[in-house]
Amino acid sequence: MQLRFLGTGASGGTPGRGRSQRLESSLDVEAGVRLLIDVTRDFERQSRARECLDAVLLTHAHADACGGVGQLRRWLRSRGVERLPLYAGVATIDALQKRFRRLDHCDFKPVRPGGRRQLGSARLFALEVPMRARSAFRPSPGASDRVDACWSTPRTWPG
Ligand SMILES: [Zn+2]
């Protein structure tokens, strides 16, 4: 499995000079399939070197994680791809469907906390991480060492 951080900045990116300047957080995963974790508002810049993509995992419905959904549509269309699987929590999918008019390129795959998926050679575990509470990140007992990656799927979404 190969990971490439496309951005490690805060929402809106992290300003600064040189190495301290960072795009919004996104992760490229090569694991027999090409996965992208989060489609940020910086997707256009982050996808320049990318030729193909098999699926997207969305962590939450904020613009810093999903704001590039429109850019993703243009990117897919320019490569002759009509639809792409997007794995996300139900609350995230609901929020996107309210926010965006054009989502015909999104083949939403709802994931519940605790749900497991095998995509290529990557074993994924969906983990709920409360957004409001100040709580320490703590993998649930189901997240064993047989899991390659966890991503958050909030059950509810602050309004
Ligand atoms: Zn966010």
Backbone and ligand atoms as CSV (ligand in chain L), in Angstrom:
chain,resi,resn,atom,element,x,y,z
A,1,MET,N,N,0.844,-1.180,0.000
A,1,MET,CA,C,0.000,0.000,0.000
A,1,MET,C,C,0.887,1.239,0.000
A,2,GLN,N,N,0.518,2.164,-0.844
A,2,GLN,CA,C,1.296,3.400,-0.951
A,2,GLN,C,C,0.388,4.582,-0.633
A,3,LEU,N,N,0.845,5.445,0.261
A,3,LEU,CA,C,0.076,6.616,0.665
A,3,LEU,C,C,0.798,7.868,0.198
A,4,ARG,N,N,0.015,8.819,-0.265
A,4,ARG,CA,C,0.603,10.104,-0.660
A,4,ARG,C,C,-0.303,11.212,-0.133
A,5,PHE,N,N,0.250,12.031,0.722
A,5,PHE,CA,C,-0.524,13.137,1.275
A,5,PHE,C,C,-0.586,14.252,0.238
A,6,LEU,N,N,-1.801,14.573,-0.183
A,6,LEU,CA,C,-1.991,15.631,-1.179
A,6,LEU,C,C,-2.148,16.982,-0.509
A,7,GLY,N,N,-2.469,16.957,0.765
A,7,GLY,CA,C,-2.611,18.162,1.551
A,7,GLY,C,C,-2.726,17.778,3.010
A,8,THR,N,N,-2.178,18.609,3.871
A,8,THR,CA,C,-2.248,18.340,5.308
A,8,THR,C,C,-2.653,19.606,6.061
A,9,GLY,N,N,-3.245,20.546,5.327
A,9,GLY,CA,C,-3.603,21.826,5.927
A,9,GLY,C,C,-4.963,21.784,6.608
A,10,ALA,N,N,-5.259,22.869,7.273
A,10,ALA,CA,C,-6.547,23.029,7.940
A,10,ALA,C,C,-7.615,23.387,6.905
A,11,SER,N,N,-8.834,23.539,7.349
A,11,SER,CA,C,-9.907,23.969,6.467
A,11,SER,C,C,-9.534,25.311,5.842
A,12,GLY,N,N,-9.622,25.389,4.520
A,12,GLY,CA,C,-9.209,26.598,3.821
A,12,GLY,C,C,-7.724,26.585,3.488
A,13,GLY,N,N,-7.058,25.517,3.837
A,13,GLY,CA,C,-5.621,25.430,3.617
A,13,GLY,C,C,-4.884,26.159,4.721
A,14,THR,N,N,-3.612,25.936,4.771
A,14,THR,CA,C,-2.799,26.592,5.786
A,14,THR,C,C,-1.861,27.554,5.082
A,15,PRO,N,N,-2.038,28.853,5.330
A,15,PRO,CA,C,-1.187,29.824,4.651
A,15,PRO,C,C,0.243,29.766,5.180
A,16,GLY,N,N,1.101,30.385,4.479
A,16,GLY,CA,C,2.490,30.411,4.902
A,16,GLY,C,C,3.398,30.411,3.697
A,17,ARG,N,N,4.655,30.305,3.955
A,17,ARG,CA,C,5.644,30.288,2.879
A,17,ARG,C,C,6.344,28.941,2.848
A,18,GLY,N,N,6.721,28.548,1.654
A,18,GLY,CA,C,7.492,27.318,1.509
A,18,GLY,C,C,6.742,26.118,2.035
A,19,ARG,N,N,7.430,25.339,2.829
A,19,ARG,CA,C,6.855,24.083,3.312
A,19,ARG,C,C,5.736,24.277,4.321
A,20,SER,N,N,5.632,25.452,4.905
A,20,SER,CA,C,4.572,25.655,5.881
A,20,SER,C,C,3.225,25.894,5.196
A,21,GLN,N,N,3.242,26.209,3.904
A,21,GLN,CA,C,1.996,26.402,3.168
A,21,GLN,C,C,1.458,25.045,2.740
A,22,ARG,N,N,0.194,24.771,3.077
A,22,ARG,CA,C,-0.371,23.454,2.781
A,22,ARG,C,C,-1.795,23.568,2.253
A,23,LEU,N,N,-2.148,22.642,1.362
A,23,LEU,CA,C,-3.518,22.555,0.847
A,23,LEU,C,C,-4.378,21.829,1.874
A,24,GLU,N,N,-5.705,21.848,1.642
A,24,GLU,CA,C,-6.609,21.133,2.553
A,24,GLU,C,C,-6.264,19.639,2.556
A,25,SER,N,N,-6.587,18.984,3.630
A,25,SER,CA,C,-6.151,17.603,3.849
A,25,SER,C,C,-6.840,16.603,2.929
A,26,SER,N,N,-6.021,15.795,2.285
A,26,SER,CA,C,-6.506,14.751,1.404
A,26,SER,C,C,-5.397,13.709,1.270
A,27,LEU,N,N,-5.824,12.465,1.090
A,27,LEU,CA,C,-4.857,11.371,1.031
A,27,LEU,C,C,-5.122,10.492,-0.181
A,28,ASP,N,N,-4.072,10.216,-0.918
A,28,ASP,CA,C,-4.113,9.342,-2.076
A,28,ASP,C,C,-3.629,7.961,-1.629
A,29,VAL,N,N,-4.398,6.926,-1.933
A,29,VAL,CA,C,-4.063,5.572,-1.498
A,29,VAL,C,C,-3.978,4.673,-2.721
A,30,GLU,N,N,-2.845,3.997,-2.860
A,30,GLU,CA,C,-2.669,3.001,-3.916
A,30,GLU,C,C,-2.594,1.639,-3.235
A,31,ALA,N,N,-3.601,0.826,-3.482
A,31,ALA,CA,C,-3.663,-0.481,-2.823
A,31,ALA,C,C,-4.285,-1.497,-3.782
A,32,GLY,N,N,-3.754,-1.553,-4.979
A,32,GLY,CA,C,-4.377,-2.399,-5.992
A,32,GLY,C,C,-5.525,-1.671,-6.658
A,33,VAL,N,N,-6.105,-0.741,-5.958
A,33,VAL,CA,C,-7.070,0.219,-6.486
A,33,VAL,C,C,-6.576,1.603,-6.077
A,34,ARG,N,N,-7.045,2.592,-6.797
A,34,ARG,CA,C,-6.666,3.972,-6.466
A,34,ARG,C,C,-7.794,4.610,-5.680
A,35,LEU,N,N,-7.519,4.964,-4.440
A,35,LEU,CA,C,-8.516,5.563,-3.568
A,35,LEU,C,C,-8.109,6.982,-3.227
A,36,LEU,N,N,-9.105,7.806,-2.992
A,36,LEU,CA,C,-8.862,9.171,-2.544
A,36,LEU,C,C,-9.684,9.394,-1.284
A,37,ILE,N,N,-9.044,9.844,-0.231
A,37,ILE,CA,C,-9.770,10.187,0.980
A,37,ILE,C,C,-9.970,11.694,0.990
A,38,ASP,N,N,-11.198,12.078,0.841
A,38,ASP,CA,C,-11.700,13.451,0.807
A,38,ASP,C,C,-11.392,14.174,-0.505
A,39,VAL,N,N,-12.409,14.873,-0.968
A,39,VAL,CA,C,-12.329,15.666,-2.194
A,39,VAL,C,C,-12.402,17.128,-1.768
A,40,THR,N,N,-11.271,17.726,-1.572
A,40,THR,CA,C,-11.214,19.072,-1.006
A,40,THR,C,C,-11.483,20.145,-2.064
A,41,ARG,N,N,-11.582,21.372,-1.607
A,41,ARG,CA,C,-11.726,22.501,-2.534
A,41,ARG,C,C,-10.447,22.699,-3.337
A,42,ASP,N,N,-9.388,22.018,-2.952
A,42,ASP,CA,C,-8.122,22.065,-3.692
A,42,ASP,C,C,-7.976,20.878,-4.641
A,43,PHE,N,N,-9.070,20.169,-4.900
A,43,PHE,CA,C,-8.994,18.942,-5.695
A,43,PHE,C,C,-8.323,19.168,-7.052
A,44,GLU,N,N,-8.638,20.266,-7.703
A,44,GLU,CA,C,-8.062,20.501,-9.026
A,44,GLU,C,C,-6.533,20.473,-8.979
A,45,ARG,N,N,-5.957,21.160,-8.022
A,45,ARG,CA,C,-4.493,21.160,-7.879
A,45,ARG,C,C,-3.990,19.800,-7.412
A,46,GLN,N,N,-4.743,19.166,-6.520
A,46,GLN,CA,C,-4.299,17.891,-5.954
A,46,GLN,C,C,-4.405,16.737,-6.943
A,47,SER,N,N,-5.213,16.892,-7.979
A,47,SER,CA,C,-5.445,15.782,-8.909
A,47,SER,C,C,-4.636,15.912,-10.196
A,48,ARG,N,N,-3.795,16.909,-10.292
A,48,ARG,CA,C,-3.042,17.134,-11.544
A,48,ARG,C,C,-2.224,15.931,-11.980
A,49,ALA,N,N,-1.595,15.272,-11.047
A,49,ALA,CA,C,-0.728,14.145,-11.407
A,49,ALA,C,C,-1.488,12.833,-11.485
A,50,ARG,N,N,-2.756,12.858,-11.173
A,50,ARG,CA,C,-3.535,11.621,-11.121
A,50,ARG,C,C,-4.125,11.303,-12.490
A,51,GLU,N,N,-4.053,10.017,-12.856
A,51,GLU,CA,C,-4.624,9.587,-14.121
A,51,GLU,C,C,-5.938,8.858,-13.947
A,52,CYS,N,N,-6.076,8.107,-12.860
A,52,CYS,CA,C,-7.308,7.355,-12.668
A,52,CYS,C,C,-7.645,7.301,-11.183
A,53,LEU,N,N,-8.874,6.921,-10.927
A,53,LEU,CA,C,-9.370,6.857,-9.564
A,53,LEU,C,C,-10.483,5.818,-9.538
A,54,ASP,N,N,-10.447,4.921,-8.548
A,54,ASP,CA,C,-11.455,3.869,-8.473
A,54,ASP,C,C,-12.563,4.164,-7.476
A,55,ALA,N,N,-12.255,4.910,-6.423
A,55,ALA,CA,C,-13.275,5.227,-5.420
A,55,ALA,C,C,-12.796,6.373,-4.545
A,56,VAL,N,N,-13.764,7.016,-3.900
A,56,VAL,CA,C,-13.480,8.103,-2.962
A,56,VAL,C,C,-14.079,7.726,-1.612
A,57,LEU,N,N,-13.353,8.017,-0.544
A,57,LEU,CA,C,-13.874,7.883,0.815
A,57,LEU,C,C,-14.016,9.282,1.370
A,58,LEU,N,N,-15.199,9.598,1.872
A,58,LEU,CA,C,-15.420,10.920,2.452
A,58,LEU,C,C,-15.498,10.796,3.962
A,59,THR,N,N,-14.789,11.670,4.653
A,59,THR,CA,C,-14.761,11.588,6.114
A,59,THR,C,C,-15.905,12.345,6.764
A,60,HIS,N,N,-16.293,13.470,6.191
A,60,HIS,CA,C,-17.373,14.260,6.767
A,60,HIS,C,C,-17.847,15.278,5.737
A,61,ALA,N,N,-18.932,15.990,6.095
A,61,ALA,CA,C,-19.604,16.831,5.094
A,61,ALA,C,C,-19.105,18.265,5.020
A,62,HIS,N,N,-18.114,18.633,5.775
A,62,HIS,CA,C,-17.591,19.997,5.679
A,62,HIS,C,C,-17.017,20.247,4.286
A,63,ALA,N,N,-16.975,21.520,3.916
A,63,ALA,CA,C,-16.417,21.895,2.614
A,63,ALA,C,C,-14.948,21.499,2.493
A,64,ASP,N,N,-14.230,21.445,3.601
A,64,ASP,CA,C,-12.809,21.067,3.524
A,64,ASP,C,C,-12.629,19.596,3.166
A,65,ALA,N,N,-13.685,18.816,3.292
A,65,ALA,CA,C,-13.603,17.388,2.954
A,65,ALA,C,C,-14.367,17.042,1.676
A,66,CYS,N,N,-15.398,17.831,1.352
A,66,CYS,CA,C,-16.267,17.511,0.214
A,66,CYS,C,C,-16.434,18.669,-0.766
A,67,GLY,N,N,-15.810,19.788,-0.511
A,67,GLY,CA,C,-16.037,20.979,-1.324
A,67,GLY,C,C,-15.587,20.855,-2.768
A,68,GLY,N,N,-14.829,19.817,-3.105
A,68,GLY,CA,C,-14.365,19.643,-4.471
A,68,GLY,C,C,-15.202,18.671,-5.282
A,69,VAL,N,N,-16.398,18.376,-4.809
A,69,VAL,CA,C,-17.250,17.407,-5.511
A,69,VAL,C,C,-17.558,17.881,-6.937
A,70,GLY,N,N,-17.767,19.187,-7.123
A,70,GLY,CA,C,-18.001,19.720,-8.462
A,70,GLY,C,C,-16.757,19.597,-9.334
A,71,GLN,N,N,-15.592,19.842,-8.761
A,71,GLN,CA,C,-14.334,19.696,-9.498
A,71,GLN,C,C,-14.115,18.236,-9.875
A,72,LEU,N,N,-14.521,17.334,-8.995
A,72,LEU,CA,C,-14.404,15.898,-9.283
A,72,LEU,C,C,-15.224,15.534,-10.511
A,73,ARG,N,N,-16.422,16.109,-10.624
A,73,ARG,CA,C,-17.283,15.827,-11.778
A,73,ARG,C,C,-16.581,16.223,-13.075
A,74,ARG,N,N,-16.014,17.420,-13.119
A,74,ARG,CA,C,-15.299,17.872,-14.323
A,74,ARG,C,C,-14.105,16.968,-14.620
A,75,TRP,N,N,-13.384,16.592,-13.578
A,75,TRP,CA,C,-12.208,15.729,-13.746
A,75,TRP,C,C,-12.619,14.377,-14.330
A,76,LEU,N,N,-13.706,13.805,-13.809
A,76,LEU,CA,C,-14.185,12.517,-14.319
A,76,LEU,C,C,-14.641,12.640,-15.775
A,77,ARG,N,N,-15.399,13.677,-16.065
A,77,ARG,CA,C,-15.922,13.873,-17.420
A,77,ARG,C,C,-14.777,14.013,-18.433
A,78,SER,N,N,-13.724,14.685,-18.032
A,78,SER,CA,C,-12.596,14.869,-18.954
A,78,SER,C,C,-11.880,13.549,-19.238
A,79,ARG,N,N,-12.165,12.531,-18.422
A,79,ARG,CA,C,-11.568,11.206,-18.625
A,79,ARG,C,C,-12.589,10.188,-19.102
A,80,GLY,N,N,-13.778,10.663,-19.468
A,80,GLY,CA,C,-14.813,9.791,-19.997
A,80,GLY,C,C,-15.466,8.897,-18.966
A,81,VAL,N,N,-15.364,9.272,-17.689
A,81,VAL,CA,C,-15.961,8.468,-16.609
A,81,VAL,C,C,-17.280,9.117,-16.186
A,82,GLU,N,N,-18.339,8.320,-16.159
A,82,GLU,CA,C,-19.654,8.850,-15.808
A,82,GLU,C,C,-19.890,8.895,-14.303
A,83,ARG,N,N,-19.551,7.809,-13.615
A,83,ARG,CA,C,-19.844,7.725,-12.178
A,83,ARG,C,C,-18.685,7.066,-11.449
A,84,LEU,N,N,-18.577,7.436,-10.172
A,84,LEU,CA,C,-17.509,6.908,-9.340
A,84,LEU,C,C,-18.092,6.546,-7.974
A,85,PRO,N,N,-17.712,5.404,-7.395
A,85,PRO,CA,C,-18.195,5.077,-6.044
A,85,PRO,C,C,-17.638,6.055,-5.011
A,86,LEU,N,N,-18.533,6.595,-4.162
A,86,LEU,CA,C,-18.141,7.459,-3.054
A,86,LEU,C,C,-18.662,6.832,-1.771
A,87,TYR,N,N,-17.760,6.409,-0.895
A,87,TYR,CA,C,-18.121,5.787,0.373
A,87,TYR,C,C,-18.169,6.867,1.444
A,88,ALA,N,N,-19.300,6.928,2.151
A,88,ALA,CA,C,-19.455,7.959,3.173
A,88,ALA,C,C,-20.557,7.553,4.126
A,89,GLY,N,N,-20.560,8.189,5.291
A,89,GLY,CA,C,-21.629,7.977,6.244
A,89,GLY,C,C,-22.926,8.550,5.712
A,90,VAL,N,N,-24.037,8.040,6.245
A,90,VAL,CA,C,-25.357,8.456,5.782
A,90,VAL,C,C,-25.552,9.966,5.980
A,91,ALA,N,N,-25.114,10.498,7.109
A,91,ALA,CA,C,-25.280,11.931,7.377
A,91,ALA,C,C,-24.493,12.770,6.373
A,92,THR,N,N,-23.333,12.293,5.995
A,92,THR,CA,C,-22.524,13.016,5.003
A,92,THR,C,C,-23.216,13.007,3.645
A,93,ILE,N,N,-23.740,11.859,3.259
A,93,ILE,CA,C,-24.438,11.763,1.966
A,93,ILE,C,C,-25.673,12.670,1.969
A,94,ASP,N,N,-26.423,12.660,3.059
A,94,ASP,CA,C,-27.610,13.526,3.162
A,94,ASP,C,C,-27.220,14.992,3.007
A,95,ALA,N,N,-26.172,15.396,3.697
A,95,ALA,CA,C,-25.736,16.796,3.639
A,95,ALA,C,C,-25.312,17.183,2.229
A,96,LEU,N,N,-24.622,16.303,1.539
A,96,LEU,CA,C,-24.175,16.602,0.171
A,96,LEU,C,C,-25.359,16.723,-0.777
A,97,GLN,N,N,-26.347,15.846,-0.593
A,97,GLN,CA,C,-27.516,15.878,-1.479
A,97,GLN,C,C,-28.331,17.156,-1.282
A,98,LYS,N,N,-28.249,17.745,-0.109
A,98,LYS,CA,C,-28.934,19.022,0.127
A,98,LYS,C,C,-28.124,20.194,-0.419
A,99,ARG,N,N,-26.822,20.064,-0.405
A,99,ARG,CA,C,-25.940,21.178,-0.759
A,99,ARG,C,C,-25.660,21.296,-2.256
A,100,PHE,N,N,-25.532,20.156,-2.933
A,100,PHE,CA,C,-25.132,20.179,-4.341
A,100,PHE,C,C,-26.282,19.753,-5.244
A,101,ARG,N,N,-26.436,20.439,-6.374
A,101,ARG,CA,C,-27.483,20.072,-7.335
A,101,ARG,C,C,-27.034,18.935,-8.239
A,102,ARG,N,N,-25.791,18.980,-8.670
A,102,ARG,CA,C,-25.303,17.992,-9.648
A,102,ARG,C,C,-24.434,16.955,-8.950
A,103,LEU,N,N,-25.042,15.816,-8.704
A,103,LEU,CA,C,-24.292,14.716,-8.082
A,103,LEU,C,C,-24.444,13.428,-8.897
A,104,ASP,N,N,-24.793,13.583,-10.187
A,104,ASP,CA,C,-25.004,12.406,-11.019
A,104,ASP,C,C,-23.725,11.597,-11.224
A,105,HIS,N,N,-22.586,12.181,-10.895
A,105,HIS,CA,C,-21.311,11.468,-11.022
A,105,HIS,C,C,-20.975,10.678,-9.749
A,106,CYS,N,N,-21.808,10.826,-8.720
A,106,CYS,CA,C,-21.534,10.177,-7.433
A,106,CYS,C,C,-22.385,8.933,-7.258
A,107,ASP,N,N,-21.740,7.803,-7.197
A,107,ASP,CA,C,-22.420,6.538,-6.894
A,107,ASP,C,C,-22.228,6.312,-5.396
A,108,PHE,N,N,-23.128,6.909,-4.591
A,108,PHE,CA,C,-22.947,6.881,-3.144
A,108,PHE,C,C,-23.085,5.474,-2.578
A,109,LYS,N,N,-22.141,5.129,-1.733
A,109,LYS,CA,C,-22.136,3.837,-1.038
A,109,LYS,C,C,-22.178,4.133,0.457
A,110,PRO,N,N,-23.375,4.119,1.054
A,110,PRO,CA,C,-23.472,4.445,2.489
A,110,PRO,C,C,-22.716,3.445,3.351
A,111,VAL,N,N,-22.031,3.981,4.341
A,111,VAL,CA,C,-21.251,3.156,5.255
A,111,VAL,C,C,-21.668,3.501,6.673
A,112,ARG,N,N,-21.863,2.502,7.475
A,112,ARG,CA,C,-22.235,2.732,8.873
A,112,ARG,C,C,-21.002,2.534,9.757
A,113,PRO,N,N,-20.965,3.262,10.885
A,113,PRO,CA,C,-19.840,3.053,11.810
A,113,PRO,C,C,-19.704,1.577,12.172
A,114,GLY,N,N,-18.525,1.086,12.130
A,114,GLY,CA,C,-18.276,-0.327,12.385
A,114,GLY,C,C,-18.260,-1.154,11.112
A,115,GLY,N,N,-18.717,-0.552,10.016
A,115,GLY,CA,C,-18.753,-1.280,8.754
A,115,GLY,C,C,-17.361,-1.501,8.188
A,116,ARG,N,N,-17.197,-2.620,7.547
A,116,ARG,CA,C,-15.913,-2.958,6.937
A,116,ARG,C,C,-16.076,-3.072,5.433
A,117,ARG,N,N,-15.040,-2.690,4.741
A,117,ARG,CA,C,-15.033,-2.797,3.287
A,117,ARG,C,C,-13.664,-3.295,2.852
A,118,GLN,N,N,-13.678,-4.063,1.813
A,118,GLN,CA,C,-12.426,-4.466,1.179
A,118,GLN,C,C,-12.409,-3.838,-0.199
A,119,LEU,N,N,-11.487,-2.951,-0.427
A,119,LEU,CA,C,-11.339,-2.319,-1.738
A,119,LEU,C,C,-9.922,-2.617,-2.209
A,120,GLY,N,N,-9.812,-3.413,-3.236
A,120,GLY,CA,C,-8.487,-3.855,-3.670
A,120,GLY,C,C,-7.856,-4.639,-2.539
A,121,SER,N,N,-6.640,-4.312,-2.200
A,121,SER,CA,C,-5.981,-4.998,-1.092
A,121,SER,C,C,-6.168,-4.251,0.225
A,122,ALA,N,N,-6.900,-3.160,0.214
A,122,ALA,CA,C,-7.094,-2.358,1.425
A,122,ALA,C,C,-8.321,-2.833,2.196
A,123,ARG,N,N,-8.105,-3.128,3.475
A,123,ARG,CA,C,-9.214,-3.459,4.365
A,123,ARG,C,C,-9.540,-2.190,5.138
A,124,LEU,N,N,-10.774,-1.742,5.043
A,124,LEU,CA,C,-11.159,-0.465,5.626
A,124,LEU,C,C,-12.203,-0.666,6.704
A,125,PHE,N,N,-12.120,0.155,7.719
A,125,PHE,CA,C,-13.041,0.084,8.843
A,125,PHE,C,C,-13.609,1.480,9.071
A,126,ALA,N,N,-14.934,1.597,9.045
A,126,ALA,CA,C,-15.571,2.897,9.253
A,126,ALA,C,C,-15.718,3.149,10.744
A,127,LEU,N,N,-15.248,4.275,11.168
A,127,LEU,CA,C,-15.176,4.616,12.577
A,127,LEU,C,C,-15.889,5.937,12.817
A,128,GLU,N,N,-16.758,5.972,13.805
A,128,GLU,CA,C,-17.437,7.218,14.121
A,128,GLU,C,C,-16.562,8.058,15.042
A,129,VAL,N,N,-16.352,9.301,14.650
A,129,VAL,CA,C,-15.559,10.228,15.462
A,129,VAL,C,C,-16.430,11.444,15.742
A,130,PRO,N,N,-16.837,11.653,17.002
A,130,PRO,CA,C,-17.683,12.810,17.323
A,130,PRO,C,C,-17.002,14.106,16.902
A,131,MET,N,N,-17.756,14.995,16.259
A,131,MET,CA,C,-17.186,16.255,15.795
A,131,MET,C,C,-17.300,17.353,16.850
A,132,ARG,N,N,-18.309,17.268,17.692
A,132,ARG,CA,C,-18.548,18.343,18.643
A,132,ARG,C,C,-17.726,18.176,19.914
A,133,ALA,N,N,-17.770,16.965,20.438
A,133,ALA,CA,C,-17.138,16.742,21.735
A,133,ALA,C,C,-15.622,16.760,21.607
A,134,ARG,N,N,-14.972,17.195,22.646
A,134,ARG,CA,C,-13.524,17.087,22.692
A,134,ARG,C,C,-13.200,15.706,23.232
A,135,SER,N,N,-13.017,14.815,22.349
A,135,SER,CA,C,-12.738,13.453,22.798
A,135,SER,C,C,-11.480,12.955,22.111
A,136,ALA,N,N,-10.787,12.139,22.793
A,136,ALA,CA,C,-9.562,11.582,22.226
A,136,ALA,C,C,-9.915,10.574,21.144
A,137,PHE,N,N,-9.119,10.525,20.113
A,137,PHE,CA,C,-9.318,9.532,19.068
A,137,PHE,C,C,-9.015,8.159,19.651
A,138,ARG,N,N,-9.972,7.281,19.551
A,138,ARG,CA,C,-9.805,5.980,20.166
A,138,ARG,C,C,-10.451,4.923,19.270
A,139,PRO,N,N,-9.684,4.099,18.636
A,139,PRO,CA,C,-10.277,3.062,17.791
A,139,PRO,C,C,-11.172,2.138,18.614
A,140,SER,N,N,-12.264,1.744,18.043
A,140,SER,CA,C,-13.174,0.842,18.744
A,140,SER,C,C,-12.582,-0.562,18.773
A,141,PRO,N,N,-13.116,-1.434,19.616
A,141,PRO,CA,C,-12.556,-2.792,19.714
A,141,PRO,C,C,-12.575,-3.537,18.378
A,142,GLY,N,N,-13.483,-3.177,17.502
A,142,GLY,CA,C,-13.560,-3.863,16.212
A,142,GLY,C,C,-12.428,-3.508,15.271
A,143,ALA,N,N,-11.755,-2.404,15.565
A,143,ALA,CA,C,-10.661,-1.982,14.693
A,143,ALA,C,C,-9.387,-2.711,15.103
A,144,SER,N,N,-9.187,-3.842,14.562
A,144,SER,CA,C,-8.047,-4.661,14.954
A,144,SER,C,C,-6.848,-4.362,14.076
A,145,ASP,N,N,-5.782,-5.084,14.283
A,145,ASP,CA,C,-4.593,-4.880,13.465
A,145,ASP,C,C,-4.780,-5.412,12.048
A,146,ARG,N,N,-5.930,-6.007,11.777
A,146,ARG,CA,C,-6.198,-6.475,10.424
A,146,ARG,C,C,-6.818,-5.363,9.572
A,147,VAL,N,N,-6.959,-4.193,10.148
A,147,VAL,CA,C,-7.535,-3.058,9.432
A,147,VAL,C,C,-6.408,-2.165,8.937
A,148,ASP,N,N,-6.464,-1.772,7.689
A,148,ASP,CA,C,-5.425,-0.925,7.125
A,148,ASP,C,C,-5.714,0.548,7.366
A,149,ALA,N,N,-6.988,0.909,7.377
A,149,ALA,CA,C,-7.319,2.323,7.523
A,149,ALA,C,C,-8.697,2.476,8.140
A,150,CYS,N,N,-8.859,3.498,8.924
A,150,CYS,CA,C,-10.165,3.848,9.473
A,150,CYS,C,C,-10.521,5.229,8.943
A,151,TRP,N,N,-11.786,5.429,8.695
A,151,TRP,CA,C,-12.194,6.790,8.375
A,151,TRP,C,C,-13.510,7.063,9.056
A,152,SER,N,N,-13.736,8.321,9.345
A,152,SER,CA,C,-14.889,8.676,10.166
A,152,SER,C,C,-16.166,8.714,9.346
A,153,THR,N,N,-17.249,8.331,9.962
A,153,THR,CA,C,-18.560,8.393,9.343
A,153,THR,C,C,-19.542,8.875,10.399
A,154,PRO,N,N,-19.617,10.180,10.637
A,154,PRO,CA,C,-20.502,10.683,11.691
A,154,PRO,C,C,-21.946,10.244,11.459
A,155,ARG,N,N,-22.573,9.755,12.515
A,155,ARG,CA,C,-23.965,9.304,12.424
A,155,ARG,C,C,-24.898,10.504,12.317
A,156,THR,N,N,-24.569,11.539,13.016
A,156,THR,CA,C,-25.376,12.765,12.954
A,156,THR,C,C,-24.468,13.908,12.549
A,157,TRP,N,N,-25.082,14.969,12.067
A,157,TRP,CA,C,-24.287,16.081,11.592
A,157,TRP,C,C,-24.771,17.378,12.205
A,158,PRO,N,N,-23.892,18.158,12.824
A,158,PRO,CA,C,-24.333,19.434,13.394
A,158,PRO,C,C,-24.895,20.345,12.306
A,159,GLY,N,N,-25.982,21.018,12.619
A,159,GLY,CA,C,-26.640,21.847,11.619
A,159,GLY,C,C,-26.050,23.153,11.396
L,1,ZN,ZN,ZN,-13.981,19.759,8.284
